[in-house]
């Protein structure tokens, strides 16, 4: 399998909003080093291997995209900018609804077959729906990490 595109979920895959989804936080957000705090002092952090994984994919010229079904897309986009990771992704599909829609948009706009995509997500409903399209869908248990990533893309 040649991997053309890696697609990441946000909540509990790339970041942890102190145990909740980002649509349960309270903007405005403020950045404190590697940490973002919301107005209630809830901390939002990227899992520790995330930046290294994104940089690795960029170096290998593997395209990356986001697929999130958050109820607050503008909050998620603010967090992406505050973490300064927006430039890693060629497409961001961030809105509620089945991720089948998100992947149809990715396939259509990027002209990449589902069979050449790998998807990381922490929810079985998304893994099932997107996996049924023919995407290699990888269940993330406690945030994306290097070991899981490398075995999934068979490095
Ligand atoms: Mg998630």
Backbone and ligand atoms as CSV (ligand in chain L), in Angstrom:
chain,resi,resn,atom,element,x,y,z
A,1,UNK,N,N,0.845,-1.199,0.000
A,1,UNK,CA,C,0.000,0.000,0.000
A,1,UNK,C,C,0.883,1.252,0.000
A,2,UNK,N,N,0.659,2.144,-0.938
A,2,UNK,CA,C,1.397,3.410,-0.882
A,2,UNK,C,C,0.502,4.471,-0.246
A,3,UNK,N,N,1.022,5.075,0.806
A,3,UNK,CA,C,0.244,6.058,1.552
A,3,UNK,C,C,0.402,7.428,0.897
A,4,UNK,N,N,-0.704,7.964,0.420
A,4,UNK,CA,C,-0.673,9.285,-0.219
A,4,UNK,C,C,-1.145,10.381,0.734
A,5,UNK,N,N,-2.022,9.987,1.659
A,5,UNK,CA,C,-2.630,10.994,2.528
A,5,UNK,C,C,-2.866,10.390,3.909
A,6,UNK,N,N,-2.476,11.130,4.940
A,6,UNK,CA,C,-2.779,10.725,6.310
A,6,UNK,C,C,-3.741,11.757,6.892
A,7,UNK,N,N,-4.826,11.254,7.433
A,7,UNK,CA,C,-5.887,12.135,7.950
A,7,UNK,C,C,-5.999,11.925,9.459
A,8,UNK,N,N,-6.016,13.038,10.171
A,8,UNK,CA,C,-6.090,12.975,11.626
A,8,UNK,C,C,-7.386,13.591,12.130
A,9,UNK,N,N,-7.980,12.931,13.130
A,9,UNK,CA,C,-9.014,13.528,13.963
A,9,UNK,C,C,-8.318,14.519,14.907
A,10,UNK,N,N,-9.076,15.369,15.575
A,10,UNK,CA,C,-8.488,16.323,16.529
A,10,UNK,C,C,-8.626,15.847,17.983
A,11,UNK,N,N,-9.851,15.924,18.538
A,11,UNK,CA,C,-10.068,15.611,19.953
A,11,UNK,C,C,-9.648,14.180,20.289
A,12,UNK,N,N,-8.794,14.054,21.270
A,12,UNK,CA,C,-8.306,12.756,21.779
A,12,UNK,C,C,-7.481,11.975,20.749
A,13,UNK,N,N,-7.129,12.643,19.640
A,13,UNK,CA,C,-6.196,12.031,18.686
A,13,UNK,C,C,-4.949,12.905,18.622
A,14,UNK,N,N,-5.121,14.196,18.268
A,14,UNK,CA,C,-3.967,15.106,18.271
A,14,UNK,C,C,-3.849,15.855,19.592
A,15,UNK,N,N,-5.012,16.173,20.197
A,15,UNK,CA,C,-4.944,16.956,21.440
A,15,UNK,C,C,-5.900,16.446,22.495
A,16,UNK,N,N,-5.603,16.894,23.709
A,16,UNK,CA,C,-6.426,16.576,24.883
A,16,UNK,C,C,-6.840,17.899,25.519
A,17,UNK,N,N,-8.130,18.127,25.626
A,17,UNK,CA,C,-8.631,19.356,26.252
A,17,UNK,C,C,-8.996,19.045,27.702
A,18,UNK,N,N,-8.034,18.513,28.432
A,18,UNK,CA,C,-8.240,18.224,29.850
A,18,UNK,C,C,-9.427,17.271,30.054
A,19,UNK,N,N,-9.506,16.280,29.199
A,19,UNK,CA,C,-10.517,15.240,29.374
A,19,UNK,C,C,-11.852,15.477,28.696
A,20,UNK,N,N,-11.974,16.570,27.964
A,20,UNK,CA,C,-13.236,16.822,27.241
A,20,UNK,C,C,-12.932,17.123,25.763
A,21,UNK,N,N,-13.990,17.189,24.968
A,21,UNK,CA,C,-13.855,17.622,23.571
A,21,UNK,C,C,-13.667,19.139,23.539
A,22,UNK,N,N,-13.070,19.647,22.470
A,22,UNK,CA,C,-12.820,21.109,22.429
A,22,UNK,C,C,-14.112,21.912,22.401
A,23,UNK,N,N,-15.215,21.303,21.935
A,23,UNK,CA,C,-16.473,22.077,21.947
A,23,UNK,C,C,-17.070,22.192,23.350
A,24,UNK,N,N,-16.423,21.566,24.337
A,24,UNK,CA,C,-16.840,21.723,25.745
A,24,UNK,C,C,-15.937,22.687,26.505
A,25,UNK,N,N,-14.985,23.320,25.824
A,25,UNK,CA,C,-14.116,24.295,26.492
A,25,UNK,C,C,-14.779,25.674,26.453
A,26,UNK,N,N,-14.106,26.643,27.072
A,26,UNK,CA,C,-14.656,28.004,27.146
A,26,UNK,C,C,-13.657,29.018,26.610
A,27,UNK,N,N,-13.743,29.373,25.324
A,27,UNK,CA,C,-12.880,30.440,24.811
A,27,UNK,C,C,-13.204,31.754,25.544
A,28,UNK,N,N,-12.355,32.777,25.479
A,28,UNK,CA,C,-11.137,32.833,24.657
A,28,UNK,C,C,-9.993,31.982,25.226
A,29,UNK,N,N,-9.092,31.626,24.292
A,29,UNK,CA,C,-7.928,30.821,24.638
A,29,UNK,C,C,-6.697,31.705,24.770
A,30,UNK,N,N,-5.781,31.261,25.612
A,30,UNK,CA,C,-4.492,31.962,25.735
A,30,UNK,C,C,-3.372,30.952,25.719
A,31,UNK,N,N,-2.307,31.310,25.028
A,31,UNK,CA,C,-1.179,30.395,24.917
A,31,UNK,C,C,-0.141,30.669,26.005
A,32,UNK,N,N,0.321,29.594,26.648
A,32,UNK,CA,C,1.378,29.691,27.664
A,32,UNK,C,C,2.417,28.634,27.314
A,33,UNK,N,N,3.395,29.003,26.519
A,33,UNK,CA,C,4.385,28.017,26.063
A,33,UNK,C,C,3.727,26.978,25.179
A,34,UNK,N,N,3.895,25.692,25.552
A,34,UNK,CA,C,3.298,24.613,24.759
A,34,UNK,C,C,1.852,24.335,25.132
A,35,UNK,N,N,1.368,25.105,26.062
A,35,UNK,CA,C,0.061,24.822,26.655
A,35,UNK,C,C,-0.902,25.940,26.293
A,36,UNK,N,N,-2.151,25.561,26.054
A,36,UNK,CA,C,-3.178,26.575,25.830
A,36,UNK,C,C,-4.180,26.453,26.974
A,37,UNK,N,N,-4.571,27.603,27.504
A,37,UNK,CA,C,-5.585,27.596,28.561
A,37,UNK,C,C,-6.839,28.270,28.042
A,38,UNK,N,N,-8.005,27.740,28.450
A,38,UNK,CA,C,-9.248,28.437,28.113
A,38,UNK,C,C,-9.576,29.401,29.249
A,39,UNK,N,N,-10.719,30.062,29.168
A,39,UNK,CA,C,-11.029,31.106,30.152
A,39,UNK,C,C,-11.284,30.522,31.543
A,40,UNK,N,N,-11.526,29.211,31.617
A,40,UNK,CA,C,-11.732,28.544,32.913
A,40,UNK,C,C,-10.439,27.870,33.410
A,41,UNK,N,N,-9.323,28.187,32.756
A,41,UNK,CA,C,-8.015,27.611,33.095
A,41,UNK,C,C,-7.929,26.113,32.805
A,42,UNK,N,N,-8.766,25.654,31.906
A,42,UNK,CA,C,-8.683,24.266,31.453
A,42,UNK,C,C,-7.524,24.176,30.459
A,43,UNK,N,N,-6.661,23.167,30.603
A,43,UNK,CA,C,-5.484,23.110,29.736
A,43,UNK,C,C,-5.736,22.255,28.501
A,44,UNK,N,N,-5.220,22.738,27.389
A,44,UNK,CA,C,-5.353,22.044,26.111
A,44,UNK,C,C,-3.941,21.787,25.601
A,45,UNK,N,N,-3.624,20.518,25.367
A,45,UNK,CA,C,-2.251,20.170,24.977
A,45,UNK,C,C,-2.255,19.187,23.812
A,46,UNK,N,N,-1.243,19.295,22.979
A,46,UNK,CA,C,-1.017,18.274,21.955
A,46,UNK,C,C,-0.386,17.067,22.649
A,47,UNK,N,N,-0.718,15.857,22.230
A,47,UNK,CA,C,-0.024,14.681,22.763
A,47,UNK,C,C,1.460,14.796,22.400
A,48,UNK,N,N,2.296,14.216,23.248
A,48,UNK,CA,C,3.721,14.566,23.188
A,48,UNK,C,C,4.423,14.197,21.880
A,49,UNK,N,N,3.962,13.168,21.160
A,49,UNK,CA,C,4.644,12.780,19.916
A,49,UNK,C,C,4.081,13.473,18.667
A,50,UNK,N,N,3.058,14.276,18.834
A,50,UNK,CA,C,2.328,14.797,17.669
A,50,UNK,C,C,3.206,15.640,16.748
A,51,UNK,N,N,3.933,16.582,17.304
A,51,UNK,CA,C,4.736,17.464,16.453
A,51,UNK,C,C,5.781,16.655,15.677
A,52,UNK,N,N,6.421,15.709,16.352
A,52,UNK,CA,C,7.434,14.879,15.670
A,52,UNK,C,C,6.809,14.078,14.534
A,53,UNK,N,N,5.608,13.580,14.732
A,53,UNK,CA,C,4.923,12.799,13.696
A,53,UNK,C,C,4.559,13.688,12.500
A,54,UNK,N,N,4.051,14.881,12.784
A,54,UNK,CA,C,3.696,15.802,11.692
A,54,UNK,C,C,4.955,16.201,10.913
A,55,UNK,N,N,6.025,16.452,11.639
A,55,UNK,CA,C,7.283,16.840,10.969
A,55,UNK,C,C,7.846,15.683,10.133
A,56,UNK,N,N,7.710,14.475,10.662
A,56,UNK,CA,C,8.167,13.297,9.914
A,56,UNK,C,C,7.413,13.187,8.582
A,57,UNK,N,N,6.097,13.304,8.640
A,57,UNK,CA,C,5.274,13.176,7.420
A,57,UNK,C,C,5.634,14.267,6.421
A,58,UNK,N,N,5.850,15.463,6.941
A,58,UNK,CA,C,6.211,16.584,6.072
A,58,UNK,C,C,7.542,16.309,5.359
A,59,UNK,N,N,8.487,15.789,6.114
A,59,UNK,CA,C,9.797,15.461,5.562
A,59,UNK,C,C,9.699,14.389,4.474
A,60,UNK,N,N,8.812,13.413,4.707
A,60,UNK,CA,C,8.616,12.319,3.752
A,60,UNK,C,C,7.699,12.730,2.593
A,61,UNK,N,N,7.242,13.965,2.624
A,61,UNK,CA,C,6.311,14.495,1.611
A,61,UNK,C,C,5.018,13.677,1.522
A,62,UNK,N,N,4.566,13.219,2.675
A,62,UNK,CA,C,3.248,12.575,2.755
A,62,UNK,C,C,2.241,13.676,3.086
A,63,UNK,N,N,1.200,13.783,2.290
A,63,UNK,CA,C,0.200,14.822,2.523
A,63,UNK,C,C,-0.586,14.516,3.800
A,64,UNK,N,N,-1.008,15.574,4.472
A,64,UNK,CA,C,-1.787,15.418,5.709
A,64,UNK,C,C,-3.028,16.300,5.664
A,65,UNK,N,N,-4.094,15.805,6.304
A,65,UNK,CA,C,-5.349,16.556,6.373
A,65,UNK,C,C,-6.006,16.296,7.719
A,66,UNK,N,N,-7.024,17.107,8.020
A,66,UNK,CA,C,-7.780,16.950,9.265
A,66,UNK,C,C,-9.229,16.614,8.956
A,67,UNK,N,N,-9.820,15.754,9.787
A,67,UNK,CA,C,-11.252,15.465,9.695
A,67,UNK,C,C,-11.816,15.435,11.107
A,68,UNK,N,N,-12.569,16.478,11.438
A,68,UNK,CA,C,-13.148,16.577,12.781
A,68,UNK,C,C,-14.629,16.862,12.674
A,69,UNK,N,N,-15.406,16.252,13.571
A,69,UNK,CA,C,-16.845,16.516,13.581
A,69,UNK,C,C,-17.239,17.369,14.777
A,70,UNK,N,N,-16.331,18.207,15.237
A,70,UNK,CA,C,-16.625,19.051,16.389
A,70,UNK,C,C,-17.841,19.948,16.140
A,71,UNK,N,N,-18.551,20.238,17.207
A,71,UNK,CA,C,-19.691,21.148,17.122
A,71,UNK,C,C,-19.289,22.612,17.089
A,72,UNK,N,N,-18.007,22.890,17.320
A,72,UNK,CA,C,-17.514,24.281,17.327
A,72,UNK,C,C,-16.292,24.413,16.424
A,73,UNK,N,N,-16.517,24.358,15.101
A,73,UNK,CA,C,-15.384,24.414,14.165
A,73,UNK,C,C,-14.486,25.633,14.343
A,74,UNK,N,N,-15.063,26.787,14.665
A,74,UNK,CA,C,-14.215,27.988,14.754
A,74,UNK,C,C,-13.300,27.904,15.983
A,75,UNK,N,N,-13.744,27.242,17.028
A,75,UNK,CA,C,-12.882,27.071,18.208
A,75,UNK,C,C,-11.733,26.126,17.852
A,76,UNK,N,N,-12.063,25.045,17.176
A,76,UNK,CA,C,-11.018,24.085,16.780
A,76,UNK,C,C,-9.986,24.780,15.903
A,77,UNK,N,N,-10.446,25.632,14.979
A,77,UNK,CA,C,-9.508,26.326,14.086
A,77,UNK,C,C,-8.630,27.308,14.858
A,78,UNK,N,N,-9.193,27.949,15.879
A,78,UNK,CA,C,-8.377,28.831,16.724
A,78,UNK,C,C,-7.272,28.036,17.411
A,79,UNK,N,N,-7.632,26.856,17.918
A,79,UNK,CA,C,-6.630,26.025,18.606
A,79,UNK,C,C,-5.536,25.573,17.638
A,80,UNK,N,N,-5.924,25.208,16.428
A,80,UNK,CA,C,-4.949,24.798,15.405
A,80,UNK,C,C,-3.955,25.933,15.144
A,81,UNK,N,N,-4.465,27.156,15.071
A,81,UNK,CA,C,-3.589,28.307,14.830
A,81,UNK,C,C,-2.709,28.596,16.039
A,82,UNK,N,N,-3.286,28.482,17.228
A,82,UNK,CA,C,-2.490,28.754,18.432
A,82,UNK,C,C,-1.372,27.719,18.596
A,83,UNK,N,N,-1.645,26.487,18.243
A,83,UNK,CA,C,-0.588,25.466,18.287
A,83,UNK,C,C,0.374,25.608,17.102
A,84,UNK,N,N,-0.003,26.456,16.148
A,84,UNK,CA,C,0.823,26.740,14.966
A,84,UNK,C,C,1.098,25.474,14.147
A,85,UNK,N,N,0.052,24.681,13.934
A,85,UNK,CA,C,0.200,23.455,13.150
A,85,UNK,C,C,-0.581,23.530,11.835
A,86,UNK,N,N,-1.196,24.676,11.559
A,86,UNK,CA,C,-2.087,24.760,10.385
A,86,UNK,C,C,-1.363,24.475,9.069
A,87,UNK,N,N,-0.070,24.841,9.004
A,87,UNK,CA,C,0.641,24.699,7.725
A,87,UNK,C,C,0.943,23.241,7.368
A,88,UNK,N,N,0.785,22.327,8.319
A,88,UNK,CA,C,1.028,20.912,8.016
A,88,UNK,C,C,-0.076,20.304,7.137
A,89,UNK,N,N,-1.268,20.931,7.135
A,89,UNK,CA,C,-2.429,20.260,6.550
A,89,UNK,C,C,-2.859,20.899,5.240
A,90,UNK,N,N,-2.982,20.068,4.203
A,90,UNK,CA,C,-3.399,20.624,2.919
A,90,UNK,C,C,-4.910,20.830,2.872
A,91,UNK,N,N,-5.623,20.147,3.735
A,91,UNK,CA,C,-7.079,20.361,3.770
A,91,UNK,C,C,-7.582,20.117,5.185
A,92,UNK,N,N,-8.541,20.939,5.612
A,92,UNK,CA,C,-9.139,20.781,6.934
A,92,UNK,C,C,-10.644,20.671,6.757
A,93,UNK,N,N,-11.187,19.505,7.097
A,93,UNK,CA,C,-12.642,19.303,7.035
A,93,UNK,C,C,-13.127,19.254,8.477
A,94,UNK,N,N,-13.711,20.363,8.931
A,94,UNK,CA,C,-14.059,20.495,10.349
A,94,UNK,C,C,-15.497,21.009,10.469
A,95,UNK,N,N,-16.399,20.087,10.741
A,95,UNK,CA,C,-17.827,20.412,10.909
A,95,UNK,C,C,-18.531,19.140,11.384
A,96,UNK,N,N,-19.706,19.294,11.994
A,96,UNK,CA,C,-20.411,18.109,12.506
A,96,UNK,C,C,-20.923,17.204,11.380
A,97,UNK,N,N,-21.300,16.006,11.761
A,97,UNK,CA,C,-21.874,15.064,10.800
A,97,UNK,C,C,-20.983,13.858,10.610
A,98,UNK,N,N,-21.464,12.917,9.808
A,98,UNK,CA,C,-20.702,11.695,9.566
A,98,UNK,C,C,-19.387,12.010,8.870
A,99,UNK,N,N,-18.334,11.319,9.267
A,99,UNK,CA,C,-17.034,11.560,8.631
A,99,UNK,C,C,-16.974,11.021,7.205
A,100,UNK,N,N,-18.004,10.287,6.806
A,100,UNK,CA,C,-18.089,9.893,5.397
A,100,UNK,C,C,-18.117,11.163,4.530
A,101,UNK,N,N,-18.822,12.181,4.986
A,101,UNK,CA,C,-18.869,13.462,4.251
A,101,UNK,C,C,-17.482,14.093,4.173
A,102,UNK,N,N,-16.787,14.096,5.307
A,102,UNK,CA,C,-15.456,14.699,5.354
A,102,UNK,C,C,-14.528,14.004,4.337
A,103,UNK,N,N,-14.629,12.676,4.297
A,103,UNK,CA,C,-13.739,11.925,3.395
A,103,UNK,C,C,-14.146,12.061,1.935
A,104,UNK,N,N,-15.435,12.203,1.683
A,104,UNK,CA,C,-15.847,12.455,0.292
A,104,UNK,C,C,-15.227,13.758,-0.206
A,105,UNK,N,N,-15.208,14.775,0.650
A,105,UNK,CA,C,-14.606,16.058,0.269
A,105,UNK,C,C,-13.097,15.926,0.037
A,106,UNK,N,N,-12.448,15.165,0.897
A,106,UNK,CA,C,-10.994,14.973,0.737
A,106,UNK,C,C,-10.687,14.263,-0.581
A,107,UNK,N,N,-11.436,13.204,-0.859
A,107,UNK,CA,C,-11.205,12.420,-2.072
A,107,UNK,C,C,-11.424,13.274,-3.316
A,108,UNK,N,N,-12.526,14.013,-3.274
A,108,UNK,CA,C,-12.909,14.850,-4.411
A,108,UNK,C,C,-11.888,15.966,-4.669
A,109,UNK,N,N,-11.504,16.668,-3.606
A,109,UNK,CA,C,-10.623,17.830,-3.795
A,109,UNK,C,C,-9.171,17.444,-4.047
A,110,UNK,N,N,-8.737,16.345,-3.458
A,110,UNK,CA,C,-7.321,15.985,-3.563
A,110,UNK,C,C,-7.076,14.926,-4.624
A,111,UNK,N,N,-8.167,14.307,-5.096
A,111,UNK,CA,C,-8.043,13.287,-6.134
A,111,UNK,C,C,-7.148,12.121,-5.684
A,112,UNK,N,N,-7.383,11.689,-4.466
A,112,UNK,CA,C,-6.645,10.554,-3.896
A,112,UNK,C,C,-7.669,9.473,-3.556
A,113,UNK,N,N,-7.377,8.219,-3.935
A,113,UNK,CA,C,-8.305,7.120,-3.651
A,113,UNK,C,C,-8.336,6.795,-2.161
A,114,UNK,N,N,-9.487,6.299,-1.703
A,114,UNK,CA,C,-9.598,5.903,-0.290
A,114,UNK,C,C,-8.537,4.870,0.080
A,115,UNK,N,N,-8.195,4.002,-0.849
A,115,UNK,CA,C,-7.208,2.952,-0.592
A,115,UNK,C,C,-5.794,3.469,-0.359
A,116,UNK,N,N,-5.575,4.758,-0.659
A,116,UNK,CA,C,-4.259,5.347,-0.424
A,116,UNK,C,C,-4.235,6.271,0.798
A,117,UNK,N,N,-5.324,6.191,1.594
A,117,UNK,CA,C,-5.416,7.055,2.781
A,117,UNK,C,C,-5.307,6.224,4.060
A,118,UNK,N,N,-4.696,6.841,5.069
A,118,UNK,CA,C,-4.697,6.270,6.420
A,118,UNK,C,C,-5.336,7.305,7.334
A,119,UNK,N,N,-6.176,6.840,8.242
A,119,UNK,CA,C,-6.956,7.726,9.106
A,119,UNK,C,C,-6.762,7.318,10.559
A,120,UNK,N,N,-6.475,8.292,11.413
A,120,UNK,CA,C,-6.333,8.038,12.851
A,120,UNK,C,C,-7.461,8.725,13.611
A,121,UNK,N,N,-8.161,7.955,14.462
A,121,UNK,CA,C,-9.307,8.503,15.209
A,121,UNK,C,C,-9.530,7.675,16.472
A,122,UNK,N,N,-10.079,8.319,17.499
A,122,UNK,CA,C,-10.287,7.623,18.781
A,122,UNK,C,C,-11.715,7.097,18.970
A,123,UNK,N,N,-12.580,7.245,17.963
A,123,UNK,CA,C,-13.969,6.780,18.154
A,123,UNK,C,C,-14.305,5.671,17.164
A,124,UNK,N,N,-14.826,4.560,17.707
A,124,UNK,CA,C,-15.123,3.393,16.876
A,124,UNK,C,C,-16.142,3.696,15.776
A,125,UNK,N,N,-17.116,4.575,16.030
A,125,UNK,CA,C,-18.119,4.866,14.987
A,125,UNK,C,C,-17.443,5.469,13.749
A,126,UNK,N,N,-16.435,6.306,13.977
A,126,UNK,CA,C,-15.718,6.911,12.843
A,126,UNK,C,C,-14.826,5.893,12.150
A,127,UNK,N,N,-14.174,5.062,12.951
A,127,UNK,CA,C,-13.304,4.018,12.407
A,127,UNK,C,C,-14.121,3.104,11.496
A,128,UNK,N,N,-15.317,2.741,11.978
A,128,UNK,CA,C,-16.178,1.822,11.232
A,128,UNK,C,C,-16.649,2.459,9.912
A,129,UNK,N,N,-17.200,3.685,10.022
A,129,UNK,CA,C,-17.758,4.333,8.820
A,129,UNK,C,C,-16.691,4.627,7.767
A,130,UNK,N,N,-15.572,5.146,8.221
A,130,UNK,CA,C,-14.518,5.524,7.278
A,130,UNK,C,C,-13.795,4.275,6.761
A,131,UNK,N,N,-13.626,3.291,7.640
A,131,UNK,CA,C,-13.025,2.026,7.229
A,131,UNK,C,C,-13.847,1.350,6.137
A,132,UNK,N,N,-15.166,1.457,6.235
A,132,UNK,CA,C,-16.050,0.859,5.225
A,132,UNK,C,C,-15.873,1.488,3.838
A,133,UNK,N,N,-15.334,2.707,3.796
A,133,UNK,CA,C,-15.072,3.349,2.496
A,133,UNK,C,C,-13.850,2.732,1.803
A,134,UNK,N,N,-13.023,2.035,2.604
A,134,UNK,CA,C,-11.794,1.462,2.042
A,134,UNK,C,C,-10.540,2.162,2.531
A,135,UNK,N,N,-10.736,3.129,3.435
A,135,UNK,CA,C,-9.604,3.819,4.050
A,135,UNK,C,C,-9.027,2.913,5.142
A,136,UNK,N,N,-7.715,2.909,5.311
A,136,UNK,CA,C,-7.136,2.192,6.441
A,136,UNK,C,C,-7.347,3.042,7.693
A,137,UNK,N,N,-8.309,2.627,8.520
A,137,UNK,CA,C,-8.711,3.424,9.676
A,137,UNK,C,C,-8.116,2.815,10.937
A,138,UNK,N,N,-7.353,3.615,11.655
A,138,UNK,CA,C,-6.590,3.129,12.802
A,138,UNK,C,C,-7.164,3.709,14.086
A,139,UNK,N,N,-7.548,2.809,14.983
A,139,UNK,CA,C,-8.131,3.228,16.265
A,139,UNK,C,C,-7.027,3.706,17.205
A,140,UNK,N,N,-7.217,4.923,17.718
A,140,UNK,CA,C,-6.239,5.546,18.620
A,140,UNK,C,C,-6.788,5.450,20.032
A,141,UNK,N,N,-6.024,4.809,20.915
A,141,UNK,CA,C,-6.571,4.632,22.254
A,141,UNK,C,C,-6.322,5.791,23.187
A,142,UNK,N,N,-5.100,6.226,23.309
A,142,UNK,CA,C,-4.830,7.317,24.251
A,142,UNK,C,C,-3.965,8.372,23.594
A,143,UNK,N,N,-4.456,8.906,22.493
A,143,UNK,CA,C,-3.703,9.922,21.784
A,143,UNK,C,C,-2.702,9.295,20.836
A,144,UNK,N,N,-2.472,9.997,19.745
A,144,UNK,CA,C,-1.523,9.522,18.739
A,144,UNK,C,C,-0.137,9.396,19.370
A,145,UNK,N,N,0.525,8.293,19.112
A,145,UNK,CA,C,1.912,8.196,19.574
A,145,UNK,C,C,2.763,7.522,18.500
A,146,UNK,N,N,4.052,7.655,18.676
A,146,UNK,CA,C,4.998,7.260,17.645
A,146,UNK,C,C,4.913,5.764,17.333
A,147,UNK,N,N,4.807,4.903,18.350
A,147,UNK,CA,C,4.766,3.453,18.136
A,147,UNK,C,C,3.561,3.048,17.298
A,148,UNK,N,N,2.413,3.580,17.667
A,148,UNK,CA,C,1.184,3.256,16.937
A,148,UNK,C,C,1.264,3.773,15.507
A,149,UNK,N,N,1.798,4.982,15.376
A,149,UNK,CA,C,1.905,5.594,14.060
A,149,UNK,C,C,2.800,4.770,13.130
A,150,UNK,N,N,3.973,4.406,13.623
A,150,UNK,CA,C,4.911,3.680,12.760
A,150,UNK,C,C,4.386,2.302,12.398
A,151,UNK,N,N,3.727,1.620,13.337
A,151,UNK,CA,C,3.220,0.295,12.960
A,151,UNK,C,C,2.053,0.434,11.991
A,152,UNK,N,N,1.259,1.487,12.118
A,152,UNK,CA,C,0.107,1.677,11.219
A,152,UNK,C,C,0.545,1.961,9.784
A,153,UNK,N,N,1.603,2.763,9.632
A,153,UNK,CA,C,2.013,3.054,8.257
A,153,UNK,C,C,3.192,2.185,7.827
A,154,UNK,N,N,3.489,1.168,8.646
A,154,UNK,CA,C,4.471,0.129,8.318
A,154,UNK,C,C,5.850,0.690,7.963
A,155,UNK,N,N,6.390,1.459,8.874
A,155,UNK,CA,C,7.734,2.002,8.663
A,155,UNK,C,C,8.776,0.929,8.945
L,1,MG,MG,MG,-11.776,12.328,18.566
